[in-house]
Amino acid sequence: MDKRLIKKMMAQVSKTYTNGHPLAISDDELNQLATTIQVRLTETPLEAPSAIVHDVMYSYITDHSED
């Protein structure tokens, strides 16, 4: 899946977890998360892409919520 599409999906998903506000994330972190999603998409082709994006973004947001 194209990284641009993954990043768009990530932006939409992050808004669901932040009440519509954009997520403060560096370009490096964004690229790292997109790469993680691409790897999971390759490793688990039967899992829905939206589920993978939600899982990765939820993990990122909950791990950084105490910052």
C-alpha positions as CSV (number, residue, x, y, z in Angstrom):
1,M,0.0,0.0,0.0
2,D,1.2,3.5,-0.9
3,K,2.7,5.5,2.0
4,R,0.7,8.5,1.1
5,L,-2.6,6.6,1.5
6,I,-1.3,5.1,4.8
7,K,-0.5,8.6,6.1
8,K,-4.0,9.9,5.1
9,M,-5.5,6.9,6.9
10,M,-3.3,7.6,9.9
11,A,-4.5,11.3,10.0
12,Q,-8.1,10.3,9.9
13,V,-7.7,7.6,12.6
14,S,-5.7,10.0,14.9
15,K,-8.6,12.5,14.8
16,T,-10.9,9.8,16.1
17,Y,-8.7,9.5,19.2
18,T,-8.0,13.2,19.7
19,N,-11.6,14.6,19.3
20,G,-10.9,15.9,15.8
21,H,-7.7,17.7,16.7
22,P,-4.6,17.0,14.6
23,L,-2.0,14.8,16.4
24,A,1.3,16.5,17.2
25,I,3.8,14.1,15.6
26,S,7.2,14.6,14.0
27,D,7.9,13.6,10.4
28,D,10.3,10.9,11.7
29,E,7.7,9.4,13.9
30,L,5.1,9.6,11.1
31,N,7.4,7.8,8.7
32,Q,8.3,5.2,11.3
33,L,4.6,4.5,12.0
34,A,3.8,4.3,8.3
35,T,6.7,1.8,7.9
36,T,5.4,-0.2,10.8
37,I,1.9,-0.3,9.2
38,Q,3.4,-1.3,5.8
39,V,5.3,-4.2,7.4
40,R,2.2,-5.4,9.2
41,L,0.2,-5.2,6.0
42,T,2.7,-7.4,4.3
43,E,2.9,-9.9,7.2
44,T,-0.8,-10.2,7.7
45,P,-2.4,-9.7,4.3
46,L,-5.8,-11.1,5.5
47,E,-6.2,-8.4,8.2
48,A,-8.1,-5.3,7.2
49,P,-5.8,-2.4,6.5
50,S,-8.0,-0.1,8.6
51,A,-7.7,-2.4,11.5
52,I,-3.9,-2.4,11.3
53,V,-3.9,1.4,11.1
54,H,-6.2,1.7,14.1
55,D,-4.0,-0.8,16.1
56,V,-0.8,1.0,15.4
57,M,-2.2,4.5,16.0
58,Y,-3.9,3.4,19.2
59,S,-0.7,1.9,20.5
60,Y,1.2,5.1,19.6
61,I,-1.3,7.4,21.1
62,T,-1.7,5.5,24.4
63,D,2.0,5.0,24.8
64,H,2.5,8.8,24.4
65,S,-0.5,10.0,26.3
66,E,1.5,10.6,29.5
67,D,4.0,12.9,27.9
